[in-house]
Amino acid sequence: MLLASPRGFCAGVEMAIKALAWMVRTFEPPVYCYHEIVHNKLVVDRFKALGVVFVDEIAEVPDGAPIMLSAHGSAPAVVEAARAKGSYVVDSVCPLVTKVHHEVKVRTGKGYGIVYVGHEGHEEAVGTIAVAPEAIHRVESVEEVDALPELEGPVALLAQTTLSHRDWADVMDATRQRFPDLWTPGRSDLCFATTNRQSALMAMAPRCAAIVVIGSANSSNTRALEKLAVEAGCPRVYRINHVEELPEDLFGTVGVTAGASAPEELVDAVIARLAPRTGVEEINVTDEDEYFPPPRNIRELQVAIELAATTMTGGSLQAGPLMDDRALAASDVLAALRT
């Protein structure tokens, strides 16, 4: 068995899961979450079991309830509505998505039209387009770029963070041909974690008789991994939500990877089920050390709880923080939520 590395949770997913776990432990249920916190069935089901209610409209939330906004980013009107309705609102948007929202505001403020590469209906794309709907033209393919109208004034190119690099590159080249003076960000919009997981998959693909991609069907980066494995020529490619979906007739060298919202416990279950006779070889292409701290009001909540706990137990307020959020893995937090 070959095991891709990096795999599984990215920094944005780590941050969002831990933030929602804090809300679950702090507030009486139900806690409401606008859209799925991340696109993974196990994660969503585990939070549902703890009383989290996932909604597609803020209007579904009772007045005064605690609200979490998902990691994919929300439209400005949604954020405003949540703050008007909720008693305690946490926006767990990934900082990389926030960067794209900021780029939209800056470029449209300077008179740019924007070509945005993103999947129709995906929460991240919907939220980004809502920042400046009158200025954004969404595309997914070279053909859609060719069909764009002539745009007056300067043009910028931005992207959904979870796209496949291959898909992005073709559309970027086509857009640059249409608009030779195209502005692009100095740092790519594509998520580093998405790119790293794709690189790890490509490093092991030539040696694999089959590749198992762990993650949910509505996860864009997971589907990109699945597509990439097929394009790499692997004879058998399977995307699974759970170990029970694993085919029983796998043989030869099997490669395993996981999308950025898939917990490590799913990987562990697949390894245990396959029980490779020759062991597991990890294919590592890079080490990830990116860390996104909790949203500001979660940090304030942590400090308040620590202060109360220290005071009540007669501890010293000068001893430093009791918790090290960076050292706390979201997979461990998620596993603890079962108890």
KOLKEDREN-613110 format. One record per residue (C-alpha): residue in three letters; y, x, z. Coordinates in Angstrom, 1 decimal. Example, Ala and Ser with C-alpha at 12.3 -4.5 7.8 and 13.67 -1.06 7.14 Angstrom:
<recs>
> rest_py_px_pz
> ala_-4.5_12.3_7.8;
> ser_-1.1_13.7_7.1;
</recs>
This chain:
<recs>
> rest_py_px_pz
> met_0.0_0.0_0.0;
> leu_3.5_1.1_-0.8;
> leu_6.3_-0.2_1.4;
> ala_9.9_-0.1_0.0;
> ser_12.7_1.2_2.2;
> pro_15.3_0.0_2.7;
> arg_14.0_-3.6_2.9;
> gly_14.8_-6.8_4.8;
> phe_17.9_-7.5_6.9;
> cys_21.2_-6.1_5.7;
> ala_24.2_-5.5_7.9;
> gly_25.8_-8.8_7.1;
> val_22.6_-10.7_7.9;
> glu_22.2_-8.8_11.1;
> met_25.7_-9.7_12.2;
> ala_25.3_-13.4_11.3;
> ile_22.0_-13.9_13.0;
> lys_23.1_-12.3_16.2;
> ala_26.3_-14.3_16.2;
> leu_24.5_-17.6_15.8;
> ala_22.0_-16.5_18.5;
> trp_25.0_-16.0_20.9;
> met_26.2_-19.5_20.2;
> val_22.8_-21.0_20.8;
> arg_22.5_-19.2_24.1;
> thr_26.1_-20.1_25.2;
> phe_26.5_-23.7_24.2;
> glu_24.5_-26.8_24.9;
> pro_22.8_-28.1_21.7;
> pro_23.5_-29.1_19.1;
> val_25.4_-26.2_17.6;
> tyr_26.4_-27.0_14.0;
> cys_26.2_-24.5_11.1;
> tyr_28.0_-25.1_7.8;
> his_25.3_-24.3_5.2;
> glu_22.2_-22.2_6.0;
> ile_23.2_-19.2_8.1;
> val_21.3_-17.0_5.7;
> his_18.9_-17.9_2.9;
> asn_15.6_-17.6_4.6;
> lys_13.3_-20.5_5.6;
> leu_11.8_-18.8_8.8;
> val_15.3_-17.9_10.1;
> val_16.6_-21.4_9.4;
> asp_13.6_-23.2_10.9;
> arg_13.7_-21.1_14.1;
> phe_17.3_-22.0_14.7;
> lys_16.6_-25.7_13.9;
> ala_13.9_-25.6_16.6;
> leu_16.6_-24.5_19.1;
> gly_18.9_-27.4_18.2;
> val_21.1_-25.9_15.5;
> val_22.0_-28.6_12.9;
> phe_22.8_-27.3_9.4;
> val_25.2_-29.4_7.4;
> asp_26.7_-29.3_3.9;
> glu_29.9_-31.0_4.8;
> ile_32.2_-30.4_7.8;
> ala_32.7_-34.2_8.0;
> glu_29.1_-34.4_9.2;
> val_30.1_-32.5_12.4;
> pro_31.1_-34.6_15.5;
> asp_34.6_-33.9_16.8;
> gly_34.6_-31.1_19.4;
> ala_31.3_-29.6_18.5;
> pro_30.8_-25.8_18.2;
> ile_30.6_-24.7_14.6;
> met_29.3_-21.6_12.8;
> leu_30.3_-20.9_9.2;
> ser_27.6_-19.1_7.2;
> ala_27.4_-15.5_6.1;
> his_28.0_-16.4_2.4;
> gly_31.6_-17.3_2.9;
> ser_33.4_-20.6_2.9;
> ala_36.2_-22.2_0.9;
> pro_39.6_-22.0_2.6;
> ala_39.7_-25.8_2.9;
> val_36.3_-25.7_4.7;
> val_37.5_-23.1_7.2;
> glu_40.7_-25.1_7.9;
> ala_38.7_-28.3_8.3;
> ala_36.2_-26.6_10.7;
> arg_39.0_-25.3_12.9;
> ala_40.6_-28.7_13.0;
> lys_37.3_-30.4_14.0;
> gly_35.3_-27.9_16.1;
> ser_35.8_-26.9_19.7;
> tyr_34.7_-23.4_19.0;
> val_34.5_-22.0_15.5;
> val_32.9_-18.8_14.4;
> asp_33.2_-17.5_10.8;
> ser_30.2_-15.2_10.2;
> val_31.2_-14.4_6.6;
> cys_29.9_-11.0_5.5;
> pro_32.8_-8.5_5.3;
> leu_31.8_-7.6_1.7;
> val_32.3_-11.3_0.7;
> thr_35.6_-11.2_2.6;
> lys_36.6_-8.2_0.5;
> val_36.0_-10.2_-2.7;
> his_38.1_-13.1_-1.4;
> his_40.9_-10.7_-0.6;
> glu_40.7_-9.2_-4.1;
> val_41.0_-12.8_-5.6;
> lys_44.1_-13.4_-3.5;
> val_45.7_-10.1_-4.4;
> arg_44.9_-10.2_-8.2;
> thr_46.0_-13.9_-8.6;
> gly_49.1_-13.1_-6.7;
> lys_49.9_-10.5_-9.3;
> gly_49.3_-12.9_-12.2;
> tyr_45.8_-12.0_-13.1;
> gly_43.2_-14.2_-14.6;
> ile_39.8_-13.6_-13.1;
> val_36.4_-13.4_-14.7;
> tyr_33.9_-13.9_-11.9;
> val_30.2_-13.1_-12.3;
> gly_28.2_-15.4_-10.1;
> his_25.4_-18.0_-10.0;
> glu_26.4_-21.6_-10.5;
> gly_26.2_-23.5_-7.2;
> his_25.5_-20.5_-5.0;
> glu_27.4_-20.9_-1.7;
> glu_29.1_-17.5_-2.1;
> ala_30.2_-18.2_-5.6;
> val_31.5_-21.7_-4.6;
> gly_33.5_-20.3_-1.7;
> thr_35.0_-17.5_-3.7;
> ile_36.0_-19.7_-6.7;
> ala_37.7_-22.1_-4.2;
> val_40.1_-19.3_-3.2;
> ala_41.9_-19.7_-6.6;
> pro_40.1_-22.2_-8.8;
> glu_42.8_-22.5_-11.3;
> ala_42.6_-18.7_-12.1;
> ile_38.8_-18.1_-12.1;
> his_36.4_-18.3_-15.0;
> arg_32.8_-18.1_-13.8;
> val_30.2_-16.5_-16.0;
> glu_26.5_-15.4_-15.7;
> ser_25.7_-14.0_-19.1;
> val_27.0_-12.0_-22.0;
> glu_26.9_-15.2_-24.0;
> glu_29.2_-16.9_-21.5;
> val_31.6_-14.0_-21.7;
> asp_31.7_-14.3_-25.4;
> ala_32.5_-18.0_-25.1;
> leu_35.5_-17.4_-22.7;
> pro_38.9_-18.5_-24.1;
> glu_41.6_-16.0_-24.7;
> leu_43.3_-15.3_-21.4;
> glu_47.0_-14.8_-21.2;
> gly_48.2_-11.9_-19.0;
> pro_46.1_-9.2_-17.2;
> val_42.4_-9.9_-16.5;
> ala_40.3_-8.8_-13.5;
> leu_36.5_-8.7_-13.1;
> leu_34.9_-9.6_-9.8;
> ala_31.4_-10.5_-8.8;
> gln_29.0_-12.2_-6.4;
> thr_27.9_-9.5_-4.0;
> thr_24.1_-10.2_-4.3;
> leu_23.7_-9.8_-8.1;
> ser_21.2_-7.5_-9.8;
> his_22.9_-4.3_-10.9;
> arg_21.3_-4.7_-14.4;
> asp_22.7_-8.2_-14.8;
> trp_26.1_-7.1_-13.6;
> ala_26.2_-4.1_-15.9;
> asp_25.6_-6.1_-19.1;
> val_28.2_-8.7_-18.2;
> met_30.7_-6.0_-17.2;
> asp_30.3_-4.2_-20.5;
> ala_30.7_-7.4_-22.5;
> thr_33.8_-8.4_-20.5;
> arg_35.4_-5.0_-21.0;
> gln_34.9_-5.4_-24.8;
> arg_36.6_-8.8_-24.7;
> phe_39.4_-7.5_-22.5;
> pro_39.9_-3.7_-22.9;
> asp_42.5_-3.4_-20.2;
> leu_40.2_-5.1_-17.7;
> trp_40.9_-4.3_-14.0;
> thr_37.9_-3.7_-11.8;
> pro_37.8_-2.8_-8.0;
> gly_37.7_0.9_-7.1;
> arg_34.6_0.1_-5.1;
> ser_32.0_-2.2_-6.7;
> asp_31.7_-5.7_-5.4;
> leu_27.9_-5.4_-5.4;
> cys_26.5_-5.2_-1.9;
> phe_25.2_-1.7_-1.1;
> ala_22.2_-3.2_0.6;
> thr_21.2_-5.2_-2.5;
> thr_21.5_-2.1_-4.7;
> asn_19.5_0.0_-2.2;
> arg_16.6_-2.6_-2.1;
> gln_16.5_-2.7_-5.9;
> ser_16.4_1.1_-6.1;
> ala_13.6_1.3_-3.6;
> leu_11.6_-1.3_-5.6;
> met_12.1_0.6_-8.8;
> ala_11.0_3.8_-7.1;
> met_7.6_2.3_-6.3;
> ala_7.1_-0.1_-9.2;
> pro_5.4_2.4_-11.6;
> arg_2.6_3.0_-9.1;
> cys_1.9_-0.7_-8.4;
> ala_-0.8_-3.0_-9.6;
> ala_1.0_-5.8_-7.8;
> ile_4.3_-6.3_-6.0;
> val_5.0_-8.8_-3.2;
> val_8.6_-9.7_-2.7;
> ile_9.1_-11.5_0.7;
> gly_12.0_-14.0_0.8;
> ser_13.0_-17.5_0.0;
> ala_13.6_-19.1_-3.4;
> asn_17.3_-19.8_-2.7;
> ser_18.0_-16.2_-1.8;
> ser_19.8_-14.6_-4.7;
> asn_19.0_-11.0_-3.8;
> thr_15.4_-11.9_-3.3;
> arg_15.1_-13.5_-6.7;
> ala_16.9_-10.5_-8.2;
> leu_14.1_-8.3_-6.7;
> glu_11.5_-10.5_-8.2;
> lys_13.1_-10.4_-11.6;
> leu_13.5_-6.6_-11.4;
> ala_9.8_-6.2_-10.6;
> val_8.8_-8.2_-13.6;
> glu_11.2_-6.3_-15.9;
> ala_9.8_-3.0_-14.5;
> gly_6.4_-4.1_-16.1;
> cys_4.4_-4.7_-12.9;
> pro_1.3_-6.7_-14.0;
> arg_1.5_-9.1_-11.0;
> val_4.6_-10.1_-9.0;
> tyr_4.6_-12.6_-6.2;
> arg_7.6_-13.9_-4.2;
> ile_6.4_-15.5_-0.9;
> asn_8.1_-17.2_2.0;
> his_5.2_-16.6_4.4;
> val_2.0_-14.6_4.6;
> glu_-0.1_-17.8_4.0;
> glu_1.3_-17.8_0.4;
> leu_-0.2_-14.4_-0.3;
> pro_-2.9_-14.3_-3.0;
> glu_-6.4_-13.5_-1.8;
> asp_-7.4_-11.4_-4.9;
> leu_-4.9_-8.6_-4.7;
> phe_-6.4_-5.2_-5.5;
> gly_-5.3_-1.7_-6.3;
> thr_-2.0_-0.4_-5.1;
> val_0.2_-3.2_-3.8;
> gly_3.9_-2.7_-3.3;
> val_5.8_-4.7_-0.6;
> thr_9.5_-5.3_-0.2;
> ala_11.7_-8.0_1.4;
> gly_15.0_-9.5_0.5;
> ala_18.1_-8.9_2.6;
> ser_17.6_-12.1_4.6;
> ala_13.9_-11.7_5.3;
> pro_12.9_-10.7_8.9;
> glu_10.6_-7.7_9.5;
> glu_8.0_-9.9_11.2;
> leu_7.2_-11.3_7.8;
> val_6.6_-7.8_6.5;
> asp_4.4_-7.0_9.5;
> ala_2.3_-10.1_8.8;
> val_1.8_-9.2_5.2;
> ile_0.7_-5.7_6.1;
> ala_-1.7_-7.1_8.7;
> arg_-3.2_-9.6_6.2;
> leu_-3.7_-7.0_3.5;
> ala_-5.0_-4.4_5.9;
> pro_-4.8_-1.5_3.4;
> arg_-7.8_0.9_3.7;
> thr_-5.8_4.0_2.8;
> gly_-2.8_3.1_5.0;
> val_0.8_2.4_4.2;
> glu_3.1_4.8_2.3;
> glu_6.8_4.2_2.8;
> ile_8.9_4.8_-0.3;
> asn_12.4_5.7_1.1;
> val_15.3_6.1_-1.3;
> thr_18.1_6.2_1.3;
> asp_18.9_5.6_5.0;
> glu_21.2_2.7_5.8;
> asp_23.4_3.0_8.9;
> glu_26.0_0.4_8.0;
> tyr_27.0_-1.8_10.9;
> phe_29.2_-4.9_11.0;
> pro_30.4_-5.8_14.4;
> pro_30.3_-9.5_15.6;
> pro_33.1_-11.8_14.6;
> arg_36.1_-11.4_16.8;
> asn_35.6_-14.5_18.9;
> ile_32.0_-13.6_19.5;
> arg_33.1_-10.2_20.8;
> glu_35.6_-12.0_23.1;
> leu_32.7_-14.3_24.3;
> gln_30.6_-11.2_25.0;
> val_33.3_-9.6_27.0;
> ala_34.0_-12.8_29.0;
> ile_30.3_-13.2_29.9;
> glu_29.9_-9.5_30.8;
> leu_33.0_-9.8_33.0;
> ala_31.7_-12.9_34.8;
> ala_28.3_-11.4_35.3;
> thr_29.7_-8.1_36.6;
> thr_32.0_-9.9_39.0;
> met_29.4_-12.2_40.3;
> thr_26.9_-9.5_41.0;
> gly_29.5_-7.2_42.6;
> gly_29.2_-4.6_39.9;
> ser_31.9_-2.2_38.8;
> leu_34.3_-3.2_36.0;
> gln_34.8_0.4_35.1;
> ala_31.1_1.1_34.4;
> gly_31.5_0.3_30.7;
> pro_29.9_-2.5_28.6;
> leu_26.4_-3.7_29.5;
> met_25.5_-4.5_25.9;
> asp_25.3_-2.3_22.9;
> asp_25.4_-4.7_20.0;
> arg_24.8_-2.0_17.4;
> ala_21.5_-1.0_19.1;
> leu_20.3_-4.6_19.2;
> ala_18.3_-5.4_16.1;
> ala_18.5_-9.0_14.7;
> ser_14.8_-9.0_14.1;
> asp_14.3_-8.5_17.9;
> val_16.8_-11.2_18.6;
> leu_15.1_-13.6_16.2;
> ala_11.7_-12.9_17.8;
> ala_13.1_-13.5_21.3;
> leu_14.3_-17.0_20.1;
> arg_10.7_-18.1_20.0;
> thr_10.5_-18.0_23.8;
</recs>
